[in-house]
């Protein structure tokens, strides 16, 4: 076969056609494909992030239910406002049962929360320390929510094992709903 000018022009034209098709067709297609692949990777990572973020949503309902049960439990521990006198009597009897002399019991101004009220009570007790310790253990085991906010113990030096105690005890209770309505009307 003879390789002349005509064939050479044909080969150059074919190579030129190949180069032009690469520049104008294939490079643009490759760029578009790379852009689409990058968009796909971004959407896949967003999907993974969404799956990670929504993984705890199934447990959220269970957590809400558990917290609701805890609220119900603690509300059941709150006595009614009208039962505060009974609680005071019970605390007094516990002190006497532990051989403690109750000097004073004073109720302070109650503090109202959204779903509860807190009644601070100041107590002055004297007696044997082991009786006081037993009193504190019984106080801790009461079926209602109580908290000792302040305590001051003083040893009586003239008698061995004797002490004076001043403490502030907070009793939590459910506020009377009719009192809240009356207070908001006034």
For each residue, the residues with C-beta under 8 A, 3 or more apart:
1:
2: 7
3: 7 8
4: 7 8
5: 8 9
6: 9 10
7: 2 3 4 10 11
8: 3 4 5 11 12
9: 5 6 12 13
10: 6 7 13 14
11: 7 8 14 15
12: 8 9 15 16
13: 9 10 16 17
14: 10 11 17 18
15: 11 12 18 19
16: 12 13 19 20
17: 13 14 20 21
18: 14 15 21 22
19: 15 16 22 23
20: 16 17 23 24
21: 17 18 24 25 26
22: 18 19 25 26 27
23: 19 20 26 27
24: 20 21 27 28
25: 21 22 28 29
26: 21 22 23 29 30
27: 22 23 24 30 31
28: 24 25 31 32
29: 25 26 32 33
30: 26 27 33 34
31: 27 28 34 35
32: 28 29 35 36
33: 29 30 36 37
34: 30 31 37 38
35: 31 32 38 39
36: 32 33 39 40
37: 33 34 40 41
38: 34 35 41 42
39: 35 36 42 43
40: 36 37 43 44
41: 37 38 44 45
42: 38 39 45 46
43: 39 40 46 47
44: 40 41 47 48
45: 41 42 48 49
46: 42 43 49 50
47: 43 44 50 51
48: 44 45 51 52
49: 45 46 52 53
50: 46 47 53 54
51: 47 48 54 55
52: 48 49 55
53: 49 50 56
54: 50 51 57
55: 51 52 58
56: 53 59 60
57: 54 60 61
58: 55 61 62
59: 56 62 63
60: 56 57 63 64
61: 57 58 64 65
62: 58 59 65 66
63: 59 60 66 67
64: 60 61 67 68
65: 61 62 68 69
66: 62 63 69 70
67: 63 64 70 71
68: 64 65 71 72
69: 65 66 72 73
70: 66 67 73 74
71: 67 68 74 75
72: 68 69 75 76
73: 69 70 76 77
74: 70 71 77 78 145
75: 71 72 78 115 174
76: 72 73
77: 73 74 143 144 145 172
78: 74 75 116 144 145 172 173 174
79: 83 84 86 87 144 171 173 174
80: 83 173 174 176
81: 84 117 173 174 175 176 179
82: 85 176
83: 79 80 86 87 173
84: 79 81 87 88 107 119 171 173
85: 82 88 89
86: 79 83 89 90
87: 79 83 84 90 91 144 171
88: 84 85 91 92 105 107 121
89: 85 86 92 93
90: 86 87 93 94 142
91: 87 88 94 95 105 121 123 139 169
92: 88 89 95 96 102 105
93: 89 90 96 97
94: 90 91 97 98 135 138 139
95: 91 92 98 100 101 102 123 125 135
96: 92 93 99 100 102
97: 93 94
98: 94 95 127 131 132 134 135 138
99: 96 127 128 131
100: 95 96 125 126 127 128 131 132 135
101: 95 125 126 127
102: 92 95 96 105 123 124 125
103: 124 125 126
104: 122 123 124
105: 88 91 92 102 121 122 123 124
106: 121 122
107: 84 88 110 119 120 121
108: 119 120 121 122 168
109: 120
110: 107 117 118 119 120
111: 117 118 120
112: 117 118 175 180
113: 116 117 118
114:
115: 75 174
116: 78 113 172 173 174 175
117: 81 110 111 112 113 172 173 174 175
118: 110 111 112 113 170 171 172
119: 84 107 108 110 170 171 172 173
120: 107 108 109 110 111 149 168 169 170
121: 88 91 105 106 107 108 168 169 170 171
122: 104 105 106 108 166 167 168 169
123: 91 95 102 104 105 165 166 167 168 169
124: 102 103 104 105 164 165 166
125: 95 100 101 102 103 132 135 164 165 167
126: 100 101 103 156 162 163 164 165
127: 98 99 100 101 131 132 162 163
128: 99 100 131 132 161 162 163
129: 132 133 161 162 163
130: 133 134 161
131: 98 99 100 127 128 134 135
132: 98 100 125 127 128 129 135 136 153 163 165
133: 129 130 136 137
134: 98 130 131 137 138
135: 94 95 98 100 125 131 132 138 139
136: 132 133 139 140 148
137: 133 134 140 141
138: 94 98 134 135 141 142
139: 91 94 135 136 142 146 148 169
140: 136 137 146
141: 137 138
142: 90 138 139 146
143: 77
144: 77 78 79 87 171 172 173
145: 74 77 78 171 172
146: 139 140 142 169 170 171 172
147: 169 170 172
148: 136 139 151 167 168 169 170
149: 120 168 169 170
150: 166 167 168
151: 148 165 166 167 168
152: 165 166 167
153: 132 163 164 165
154: 163 164 165
155: 162 163
156: 126 159 162 163 164
157:
158: 162
159: 156 162
160:
161: 128 129 130
162: 126 127 128 129 155 156 158 159
163: 126 127 128 129 132 153 154 155 156
164: 124 125 126 153 154 156
165: 123 124 125 126 132 151 152 153 154
166: 122 123 124 150 151 152
167: 122 123 125 148 150 151 152
168: 108 120 121 122 123 148 149 150 151
169: 91 120 121 122 123 139 146 147 148 149
170: 118 119 120 121 146 147 148 149
171: 79 84 87 118 119 121 144 145 146
172: 77 78 116 117 118 119 144 145 146 147
173: 78 79 80 81 83 84 116 117 119 144
174: 75 78 79 80 81 115 116 117
175: 81 112 116 117 179 180
176: 80 81 82 179 180
177: 180 181
178: 181 182
179: 81 175 176 182 183
180: 112 175 176 177 183 184
181: 177 178 184 185
182: 178 179 185 186
183: 179 180 186
184: 180 181
185: 181 182
186: 182 183
